[in-house]
Amino acid sequence: MALLQDKDFGTPPSASDKMVTLEIDGFTATVPEGTSVMRAAASIGIDIPKLCATDSLEPFGSCRLCVVQVEGGRGLPASCTTPVFEGMKVVTQNDRLAQVRRGIMELYISDHPLDCLTCSANGNCELQDMAGVVGLREVRYGYEGANHFDAKKDLSNPYFQFEPSKCIVCSRCVRACEQTQGTFALTIDGRGFESKISPGQNQAFMDSECVSCGACVQACPTATLIEKSVVEKGQADHSIITTCAYCGVGCSFKAEMKGSEVVRMVPDKNGQANHGHSCVKGRFAFGYATHPDRITSPMIRKSIHDPWQKVSWDEAINYAASEFKRIQAKYGKDSVGGLTSSRCTNEEAYLVQKLVRAAFGNNNVDTCARVCHSPTGYGLKQTLGESAGTQTFDSVMKSDVIMVIGANPTDGHPVFGSLMKKRVRQGAKLIVVDPRDIDLVRSPHIKADYHLKLKPGTNVAVVNALAHVIVTEGLVDEDFVNTRCEVESFNKWKDFVAQERNSPEAMESITGVPAQTLREAARLYASGGNAAIYYGLGVTEHSQGSTTVIGIANLAMATGNIGREGVGVNPLRGQNNVQGSCDMGSFPHELPGYRHVSDSTVRAQFEAAWNARLDPEPGLRIPNMFAAALEGSFKGLYCEGEDIAQSDPDTQHVFAALEAMECVVVQDLFLNETAKFAHVFLPGASFLEKSGTFTNAERRISPVRRVMPPLAGYEDWQVTQMLANALGYPMNYSHASEILDEIASLVPTFSKVSFKRLDEVGSLQWPCNEEAPNGTPTMHVDHFVRGKGRFMLTEYVPTEERTSGKFPLILTTGRILSQYNVGAQTRRTANTAWHSEDRLEIHPHDAENRGIEDGDWVGIKSRQGETVLRAVVSERMQPGVVYTTFHFPESGANVITTDNSDWATNCPEYKVTAVQVTKVNAPSEWQRRFRRFTEEQLSYLEKATAG
């Protein structure tokens, strides 16, 4: 457990290497040059009173409570804005200072409600604390004068309230919105006594640009901005540090608790991925963990058209095991398999793949990382030698040029998006490669220098054209290439990209990007200083996803932008443990640590540790499982924490495959779309109910700590262990830490990782081994993992999915800030206040041609199927391209996506689907069937829960 309050040093630390020695109240302090007097004093245990200052924000000097005396100086300077100097002598407390501070506090309190005993911030209020610190005992200014006590409370935000009558106008919330979040949604309106905090232009919070990241709430020293959960439940009595279970940023949070009840989630200022920042999901959307929809009792049934029966854990586990044994006896050992999830911990993923390999006796294990970032694993492994990103998130603060390809960080990875925007505001140049006008193209105080608005499906053509400019204009870092890379492979690549057919001019008609714009962007990337590439699913979810990843690695190597801070190749992982699920051997061809199952030496190591014979042949990928199910040879599936019925492409094909199976075992929190096809339901545990680790997009392994008992009685790894034992394969772990110890003994990059070590240092970035016991923030520093960097040819091959007269538009998909992946978690929170349905964005030109107006219902028809969504007419789109999200199952976004996939990894091509859009007034036939099926399945669940 952790203390509720971390020490606040008042101002951020100085980065200077030069040290300065000064005297504070007779004590000596030695601190970096540039340190404030306030921070220097705090470093030796002397806390100067403050209200407007906090160490997460730049000093402001408005409250004047922190004044000090400096020998030889004039007046009483604010200690937060006064830097130290050699030989300085400071007095922080005497009668004169005490009198000034009490006078200041009197002024604050004269316009502040004295309802401390009933105030929701009582016990955790800096204003209250400072009144005590300065010794305020009376207020000479009466309350009969002008005040702000009647200011109206703003309750519009579902998660926090704004009570302006308690505001002291310290501006901490305004500065947090600017400096930390970068949204600039808050201002100080008016002057003097009329000054007040204003969201937008005197709007309610929900009507302003506020993105509900919580930075303002975190910064507020009073009850002016406070979580509604604290108002309702009171102040917490203890806190436990854990890791967010949403996106791949991996933010560290303090779960503030009353007993076993979560009062609020507060971003941990010592979190090495987020440094005390958060987004609306991690900060506020944790209520799903105790939602009434949670299923906490195991259930079984013979057919998906039978009602569920609530049973004991033993009965459910034994039934599942007997069914898997029956199926294997009848259809063969390869007739069953398992799926791990990127939402589960490393330890849970490891146990599931171990169960499949050691208990089922095959390699039929796959993961949802297949459908998002498997091309990253393949492409980076082939070129650089390791299947992961190269940098820390903080590395972006040393970038001079940032290229974002097929990613939308402000929506998908908002905490990192804020950090990136901060660096752009400081002067870094920005190149955005995206078919859509995402927020990074233009938003408050930032603007992309170049927006390469390509046509969906032409990533490889754009990357080749960028490479063409770099090669033909002499922008290659020859020293880096000759020293660090395979020169023969480079020469072949150089000759290939130099061909005229790869020039920006030749590619312009294919990509839609003006040749001159592309040339200028290429020159900037190659010659603008430290240049970093960040990419997302807009790169990987294509038929040439692996090719584009290879092309990105080629660009970085050719320009020498790898192996130091501020550069690199950085995949932005969509879910909290995409990296970890891959690391843990969740693919059918790889054992943990990315070792191929055919490697007899590696296999022997695992066989000895697991006491089991392992199959040397790769197993079935998810698409192969579906095909085999429809063909009749794949009959049983153990699915932990994954919802393939909603997340995988060509939904009707997935439904048919699941319905063809004889035993589908789903382990999850809710009756998700896949669970509607299940025969056994094993209740899962939320991240708040388990111990383990997640690995984020920067290879950072962070602890997940149990803060409340599992509602169903078991953590997920325990359920997998019970199933393995029932299958006749013994597992006998007593805690998740023992699983991590086994992982460390078998996976070289994890060899120095343990729960104990994580408790000591907070988090570690792999490789963490004998060579790097403290982890590896930056990869490929002196040499590539594979030795020499390998250039590979990246021939542009157009997708098989083409537009036509019947299907003239291209549909592409993505995420939105308030919702997460399949929405099973966020749809069960107040985040639906921002996004309650998936909608189709369409350009005004395309809308006008079809008689579509904003808000109309439209049918989206592809070669695969048809669905109906509400239209949003938006100039964010380019003509000929439409866009939607996939967070709501009834939307059926994947009913229309194709079964095309990446040539190397089978990652689906979600980003390119030819469609037609027409105005309609009724749901699609699929949606009607879906609703009937869902109602049927929910009725079966209701009968079980009622019983």
N, C-alpha and C positions, 0 to 999 in steps of 0.2 A: 504494500500500500504506500501511497505517496501523500505528502502534505498537500492541503488544498491550495496553498499559496506559494508560488516560487518567489524568490527574492527579486525585487525590481530595482535595478541599478539607476533608474531615472533616465538615462540616455544610452544610445547604442555604443558599443565598444569602438575604440579607434583601431585602425588597421596598421598604424605606424610601427615600424621596427625600432625606432629611436625611443629610448626610455627617459623619463623626466622624474626628478625627485623633488618633492615639496613637503611642507609641514602643514598638517591640519589639526587644529586644537592641541598642538604640542606633540602630535604623533607623526611619524614619517611615513610617507606613501611614495612608492615608485610605480609609475604607470606609463603606458605609451603616450608619446606626444600626440596632442589633439584630443586627449580625454577631457571630459568636462570635470569641473570641480565637484559636482554632485556625484558623478560616478567614482571619482577618485576617493571621495569620502566614504562612499558605500563599500568600496573594496577593502577598507580597513575597519568596517563595522560601524561607521558613523552615518546614520540615516538623516538626511536633511529633509525637513517637511516639504511636501510638494503636492500639487493637484493637477497641473496641466502636463507634467512630465511623466513619461514612461519609457522604458528602455526598448520598446518595440517601435518607437517613432522618433523622428528627428526632433531636437529641442525646439521649443517655441517661445518660452519666456513670457507667458501672458499672465499667469496667476500671481507672480511675485512672492509667493509664499516661501520660496527657496533662497531668498536673499542671504548673502553672507558678507563678511568684512574681509578685505584683502589688504594686508599691510602695504602702505604706500599708495594704495588706490583711492579713487574718489567714489563717494556714494556707497550704495549697497547693491552690488551687481547680483543678477540672478545666477545661481550656481549651475543651472542646467545649460546656460548659453555661454558661460565663461570657461575658456580652455585653460588648462594648467600651464605653468612655465617653470623652468628650473629655478629653485630657491624660493618659490612662492610660499607665503605664509598666510594661512586662512583661519579665520575664526567663524565657527558655525553657530555658536550660541553665546549670547550675553544679554544684558537687560534691554539694550537698544533693539537688537534683533527680535527679542521676545515680544516687545511692545509693538513693533511693526507687524509681526505675524498675527498677533491677536487682533490688531486693527483690521487687517485684511480678512481674517476669518469672520469678524463681526459683519463686515459688508456682505460676505457671502451668505451668512446665516440670516441676515435681515430680510432676504428675499428667498427664503427656503422654508418649506413646511416643516414644522417641528413635530413630525409624527413618527419619530424614530422607532418607537416600540411596536408600531403596526406596519412599518414600512417593510416591503419585501426584501430590501437590501440590508436590513438590520443584521449586524454581525459580519457583513462583508461590504462595507461602505467606506471608501477612502475619505469622504468629506467628514463622516462621523469620526473616523480615526484621527484625522488631522485636527479636528476641534479638541480632541483629548490631548494630542501631542503638544499643541501650542498653549494649552492651559486656559482655553476659553471658558469663562464662568458666567458671563453676563453679556447681553446684547443691548447696547445703549440706544440703538435706533429702533423705534417702535414699528409695529406692523400696520399702523393706521395710514401710512403713506402708500405711494404707488408700489405695486408688486405684480407678480405673474401667477399668483395662486389660482386664478380662474382659467388658466390656459387649458385648452381641451386636450384630453388624452387621445392618442391615436392607437387604436386597436386593430387596424386593418391588416397588419401582417399576422399570419397564423401562428408564428413562433415567438415573436417578441412584441413588447408594447413600448410606446414612446410617451412618456409623461413629462411634457415640457415645463410643468410647474416646478419640477425638481432639478431642472437643468442649470448648471453654473457657467455655461458657455465657455468651457475650458478648451473647446475645439478638438479634443482628442478624437471624437467620432469622425469629424470632418477630415482630420489628418490621416486617420486609419483608412478611410474610404479612398483617399488619394494615394497615400504612400504604400499601403499594404495591398489593398484590393485593386486600385487603379480604375475604379468606376466613376469617381467624381460625382456621386449621386447626392452628396450633402454639401450644403453651403451655410455660411453665417449670414443671415439676412438682417438688414438694418444696422444701425450704429448706436453706440452708447447704451442707454437703458433699454432701447428698443431692440437690441441685438438678440437674435434667436436662431436656433438650429432649424434649417429648412431642408426637407427632402425635395429634390427637384426645385420647382418654382412654387413653393408653398403648397405642395401636394401631400397627400397621404403616402405613407411608405409604399403601399402596394401599387400606387399609381405613378411612382417615380422610377428612375433608372436603377434603383436599388436591386441587387441580386441576392440579397439575404445571405451573404457569406458569414455574417456574425462579427465581422471585424469591429464595427461600431459598438456592438454590445460588449464585446471583449474589452474595448478601450474605455468605456464609460465608467467614471469613478463613483457614480451615484446610482440611484434607482431610475434614472431618466430613461435609459435603454436597458431593459432586462427581459430575460426569457419568461414566457408565460408559465413554463413548467416550474420555475422557481417561485413565481407568484402563487401558484396553486399548491406546491408541495413544501415550500420553505427551503432554507439553506441546507446544503449537503453536510454530512458529518465526516465523510472520508472520500478518498478518490483512489482510483487504480488506473495506471497508464496502460493503454492498449493501442491497437492499430486499426484504422478505419477499414471497413470491408466494402468500400465502393470502388473507386477507380484505381488505376495503376500508379498513382502518385504515392500512396502508402502513408498518409498523414498519421502522425502520432496524436492521440487524444488522451485527456484525463477524463475517465468516466466518473463524474461526481455523484456520489451515492448517499442514500439514506437506507441503511440496512442493505437489502438486496434490490432496491428500487433505484433505477437511474433517474437522477434529477435533471442532469444536463450533461452534454458532452462539450468539453472545453479543449480547444487545440493546445497541445503541449508546446510551450515556447522553446523547449529543448529538443523538440522533434527535428531530426536531421533532414527530413524530406520537406517539412512544411514550416518550421521555425515559428510556430504559433499562429499560423493562418489556417483557414478552412474554407469550405464551400457550403452551400445550403444543404447538401445531402449529408456530408459527414457531420456537420455541426448540429443539424436539427432533425434529420429524417431517420431517427433510430426507433421510432414508435412501432415499426412493423414487428419488432422482436417480441412484443407482448400483445399483438393484434388479436382480436377474437377469432380470426381465420386460422390461427395456428392450430395445427393438428398435433396433439400430444400423446395420442394412443396409437399403437400399431394396428393395422387393419389388413385383412386378407379377403380374397374372393376368387371364385373359379373362373369367371368370365367378366369381361368389362361391361357386360349388360346385366350383371348381378349386383345387388346391393352390397355395400361393404359390411364386414363384420369386425367389430372391435375385439381384439384378442390380447393376450399377454405377450410380453416381449419374447419369452421362450417359444411360445406357439408360433409367432410370426417368423422368428429366425429359423426355427426347425422346418416350418413349411417352405420357406424360400429355399433352404438348403436341399430339402428333399426334391423339390421341383427341378433345381439345377442338376442334381444327380440323375433324376429320371430322364431329363432331356439329353444329357450327355450319354447315358446308357443307350438311348434310343437312336440319337442322331450323330453321335460321335463327340469327341472332346472339343472340337472346334465350333460346336453349335451354340456356345454361350460366350458372353464377353462382358466387359464393364466399361463405364465412362467415369472419368474423374472430372472435377470441375475447377475452373479458375476462381470460383468464389470460396472454395474450401482451403484449408491450411496446407502447407507443405506436407505435414505429417499425415494428414488424411489422404491426400493424393498418393503419397508413397505407399500407404497401406492398401489402397484400392488396386494399384497396379501390381503390388506384391501378391494380393489375393488372386488376381486373374492369372498371374504367371505361375504361382506356386500351388494354388488350390484348384483353379480351373485347369491348369496345365497347358495353357496356350498364351499367345501374345495378343489376343483380341481386346486390347485396351486402347482407348483414345480419349481425347479431351476437347472441350469447347475451344481451346486455343487453336485447334485445327481450323476453325471457321473464322479466325481473326488474324493471328500472327504467325502461323506456321511458315509462310514465306520468309519471315524475318530469320527464323532459325536456319532455314536452308541457305538463304542468300548470304548471310553474314558468316556462317560456318564455312562456306565454300571460298569466300574471298579473304576474310580476316582470321578465320580459325576458331571463332567462338560465337555461339548463338545468342548474343545479347548486346545491348547498347554499350557504348564506350565511356560514358561520362556520368557525373553526378548532375542533378538538376541545378545545383548552384553554379556549375560550370558556365551556364548561359550568361552569368554576370561578367564574364571575361570575353564574351563574344563580340566581335565587331560587326559581323554579318550573320544574320539568322535566316535560314531558308526553311520554311514550313511547307511540307508537301503532303497533301491528302490528310491533313489533321486539322482539328478545330479545338485547340487547347482551352479556349475560354469556356467552351461548353463541355468538352469531354474530360479535360484535366485542368479544372479551373484554378487550383492553387498554383500549379506550374504556369498556367496561362498568365496569372497576375505577375509572377516573377519575370516572365518573358516581356510583358508589357512595360514593366519597370525598367528593364534594360533598354528597351526601345526608346523610352522617354529620356533615358540618359544619353542617347545618341547612336545606339547600334542601328545599323541598316537592316531592313526587313524585306525579304522576298517571299511572297505567298504564291504557291502553286495549287490552285483549287478551282473547280468549275463554278463555284458559288462565291458570292461576296460575304465571307465570314466576317466576324467582328474584327479580326486582326487586320483586315483590309483597310478599315477606317472605323475608329471609335475615339472617344474623348482623349485628346492629347497624343494619339498615335495614328500613323498612317503608313501603310506599306509603301516602300520605295518602288516596288514592282509587284504587280499582280498578274501572274501568268494564268489567264482564265481559260484553261484548256478544255477540250471536249472530253467527256468521260471515256475512259478506255485508252487514252493516248499517252499515258505516263511514260512509257518506254521511249516513245518518239520525242517527248520533251527532254528527257534525260540525255538521250543520244545527241540532240541538238545542242544542249548545254555543253556536252563533252566535245562536240565538234568545234565550237568556238574556242574552248580552252586549249585544244590541241593545235588548231590551225592558226591561232593568234599568239602562239608562243607563251601561254600562261601556265604551262606545266611546271611544277616544282621538280626540276630534273635531279637535283641533289637528293631529295627525299626518295624519288622513284628508284634511282640508281643504288641507293644505300639500303632501302627498306623493302623493296619489292622485287618480284621476279621480272627481270628485264625482258625476257623473251615473251612472256604473256603481255607485258605492257606494250611492246612493239606491235604485236598482233592487234591488240585493242586500239592502239593509236592509228594504225593503218585503216582499221574498220571504221572508227568514228570520223576519220578525216574524209571519208568518201562524200562526194557532193550530195548523195541521196540522204545523208544524215544532217545536212545543213539546216539552219533555221528557215531559210528561204524554201527549201524543198519540203520541209515538214509543216510549213505554215498552213497549207490547205488541209492537212490531216489533223493538226492539233488545234487550229483556230487561234493560235498565239501569234501576234505580229512578230515578224522576224527581227525587227530592230529592237523591240522590247526584250525579246529573249536574249539577243546578243548583249545588250547592256546588263541584263541580270547575270549572265554568265561571267562577264568581266568583273562585276562587283563581287561575286562569290569567289572568284579565283584570285583577286588582287586587293580585296578590301580589308585584309588583316585576318584575325582569327575568324574562321567561318564554320558554323555548325549547321548540320541538317537535322531537323526533327520531322518525323513522318508518322502517319497513322494508318487507319484501315482504308483510307482512300488510296493507299499504295498497295497494300497487301491483298485486299479483297477484289482481285482481278484475275483473269486468266493468265496474265503475265505478271502476277504479283512478285514471284521470286525473281523474275528478270529485272523488275524495277529496283528491288532491294540490291541486287548485284550492281546495277547501274549507279545507284547512290554510293555504294562502297567504292566503285571505280572513281567517281568524282572526288571523293574525299582523299583517296590515295594519290590521285594525279596532282592534286593541289597541295598535298602535304598537310591536309587539315585533319590530322588524327594523331593521337598519342600525347596530347597535352590539354590543359584546361582551355575552355572557350571554343573548342572545335568538336569534331567527332560525328558519328552516325548514331542517332538516338531514336529508337522506336518508342512511341508513346503507347504503352499497353492499356487496353481498354478496361479490363477488370482488375480487381485487387491482386489476384495471384496468377495472372497469365504466365508471367515469367516462371513462377514457382512450379506451376503444374507441368511446364515443359522440363524444368530442371529435374523433376522427380521421376522422369521416365514414363510419362503418360502416353507416349506415342507407341504404336505397335512395333516399330522397328528399333526402338532405343530403350536401353536400360537407364536407370538414374545416372545423371551426369553425361548424357548424350553419347553413351557407348553403344555401338550396334550389337544387336542380339546375336549376330553371326560370329562375333569375336569370341573365340573359344577361351582365350585367357581371361577376359572380363567375365564371361559367362561362368567360368569355373569359380571365380571369386564370389559371385552372387550365389551360386549353388552351394558353396561351402557355408556361407553365412546364413542362407535360408533353409538349408537341409532339404533341398528339392531339386529335381532335374528340370532344367529350363529348355524350352523349345528353341532351337537355333533359327527357325524361320519366322520372319515378320508376320504379325497377325493382320486382322482386318481393320481398316480405317472405318470411320463412321459411314461414309457413303457405301463402302463395301458391305458393311453390316446390313444396311437397308436393302441393298440389292440381293444379298443372300437370304434375308428374311422373306422377301417377295418370291424368291426362287424356291424356298422351302428348306434351306439347310441351316439357317441361323434362327434359333428359337427362344433364347433366353438372354435377358439383359439386366445387369445391375447398374443402376444409374444414380450416382450420388451428387446431389446439388446442381444438376444440370437440367435444362428445359429444352431439349432438342425439338419438341413439337412446336415450339414458338420460334426458337432462334435459328433453326436450320432452314436452308432454302427449299423451295418447291414443297410447300407445306402438305399438299395433298399426297405427294409421294411419301413423305415422312409418316403421315397418318396411316397410310396403307401398310407401310412396313411394320409399324408398332402393332397394328391390329392383327398382323399375321403371326406375331410371336405368341408363344404359349405361356411364358412367365416373364413379365416385366416387373422388376423390383425397383421402386423409386424411394429414395431417401431424401426428404426435403422438409421445408417448413410448412408449406401450403400445398393444397391440391392444385398444382400447376397444370399446364396443358399436357405435359407428358404423363403426369400422375393419373390423368383421366383415362389413360390406356394401361394403367398398371393393374397387377394382380396382387401385389404386396406393397403396402405403404409403410415405410419405417420412418418415424418422426425424426427430423433433423434438429440440430442446435444452431442458433444464431451465433455470430461472432462474439456476442456478449456472454455466451454460455460455454466457452471453450478456451482451451489453452493450445498454443502452437505458434507457428510463424507464417508470415506472408513474405513474399519477395516481390518488390516493386519493379518499376520499369528501369531503374538505375542499378538493378542487381542488389538492392538493399534488403537484407533479411531483418525483419522487425518482429518483436514479440507480440503475440496475441494473448492477452491475459483474461482469464475467466473472471467476470465481475459479478455474476449471479448464477445460481444453480440452473442446470439444464431443465427446461420446463417438462421435457419428456423423460428425464431421469438419466440420460446418457449423452456424452459428447459423441460427435460423429465417428471419431476413430475407434471408440469403444464398440459402436454398432458393427463396424466393419470387422473388428476383431471377433465379436461373437459369431458373425456369419462364417468367418474362416474356420473357427473352431467347430462349428456345426457341420461344415463341409469335410471335416477330418484333418484339416491342416492347422496345427497348433500355433497360436499367437498368445503371448502372455506379457504384454506391456502393462505397467501399472500407472504410467503417466506419459503424456505427450513428449516430455523431455527425453524419455528413453528411446522413443522413435527417432528423434533428432540425433541422438548419440549414434544410433545405427546408421542413419544417413551419413553422418560425418565419417564413420568408419569405412564407408563404401564409395563415397563421392569425393574425389580429390579436391574439388573446389570448395567443399564444405568442411574440410578436415579439422579446422580450428573453430568451428561454430558449435555453440552449446547454449542451453538456457542460462547457465551461470555466466557465461561470457556476455550474453546479451543483456543480462541484468546489470552487468558492470559498465558496459559502454553504450547501451541504448540500441544500437543497430550495427550491422556489419555488411559490407559489400563484398560479394564473392568475386574472384577467388579469395578465399580466406584459408590459408594453409601455411605450411612451414616457411615458404618463400615470402608470404605476405600475411603474417599472423594478425595484423590489424585491419585486414581487408584491402581492397583495391579500388579506390575511387575512380581512377582513370586507367582504362585498358590500353594495351598495345603501346606503352610508353617508349621502350627501347627497341622492341621487336614485336612482330605480330605473334599471336598465339600459335599460328601455324608455321612460324618462322619468317618466311618472306610473304608479303602481301601478293595476292593472286588476282590479276585482272582477267575478266571473262567477257566474251562478246555478248552483246545484248541486242540481238536482231529484233526489230519491231514486227510483231505479228498481230494484225488486227483481230479483235475478238470475233468469234463466230456469231455473236449476237449483233444483228444489224437492224437499222431502221428500214422501214419500207412505207409504201403508201398506206398500208393497213395499220402499221405501228410506227408513226413518224417521230415520236418523242423518245428521249432517253430518260429513264428513271434511275436516280441514284439515291442512296440512303445514308443516314447518319444519326447522330444523337442530339439531344437537347439538354441544357444545363440541369433542369429540375428533375428529370427522370433518369433511370439507370437501367441499361440493358433491356431485359425482357419485362422490366417494371414490376416484378413480383414483390419487391421490397418497397420501392418508392410509391407505387400506386396505393399502398396501404398506409400512406402518411398524408399530411396536409400539403405535400408537394403538388398534389393535383390542383391546387389553387392556381398554379402557373400553367400547367399543361395537363388537361384532362382528357385529351384524345389526340391521336396522331392525325396530322393534317397534311395535305398535299400542297407544296409551294409550286406555283406556276407563274411564269413571266406574263406581264400584262398583254404582250403581243399575242402569245399563245392562248391566253384566256379570252381575249376579245374575238379572236378567230372562231372560237367555239361557243361564244355567247355565255361565257362563265364569268360570274361576278364573285367578289370576295364573300365567303361564307356559304356558297352554293355546295350542294352535294354533287360529287362527280364520280363517275365510274372510271377506274383505271384497269385497262384490259391489256394483257400480254399474251404471248404464245402459250404460257403456262396456266393462266387462270385470270380471274377478275375479282376486284374488290371495290368497295365504295368508301370514300373519305370526304371530309369537308375541305373545300379549297381555300387557300390563302394566296391571293394575288400579290406577288412580290417581285420587285426589281433585283432582289438578291440573286435570282436565277438568271441564267442567260437564255435567250430564245432557243427552243428545241430541247431544253432540259427541265425535268421536274424532280422534286425532292420530297422525301418523307422520312419520318422516324419509324421505329418499330417497337415501341414500348407497351403497346396495348394489344393483347391477343386478338380481340375482336376486329382490329383493323385489318388483319390479314396481309400485312406488307409482304410476307414471304410466300403468300399464295401466288404472287405474280413474279417473284424472282426466279431465275433460271437455274438449271442444274449444271451450268458451265462452272469450271473450276480451274484453279492454278495448275499448270502443267506438271509442276514438281511435287506439290503437297496436297492437292485436292482442296485447297482453301476456296470456298465458293466465291463466285463473281457477283457479289451483291450490288456492286456499284454501276453495272451496265445492264439494263433491261429495256428492251424496246417496247413501248406501250402506246396506246391511244387513250386520250382522256375526253370524256363526253359528260355533259350535264345530265343528271339522272334524278329520280325522286324516290328511289327505293333501294334497300340493301341488295347486295349481290346474292346469287343463289348460294354461294359458299358461305356467306355470312349467315344466311337463314339456317343452313344445315348446322353450322357451328353453334348457333344459339340453341337449337333444339338439342344437340348433343351435350352442350354445357349444362342446360337445364336438367337433362336426364342424369348426368353425372353428379350434379349438386344435390339432386333429390336422393341419390344413393348415399351420399355423404351425410345428409341430414337425418336419414333413417338410422345410420350407424351412431351418430352423435346423440340422437334422441334416446337411443336404446341404452 
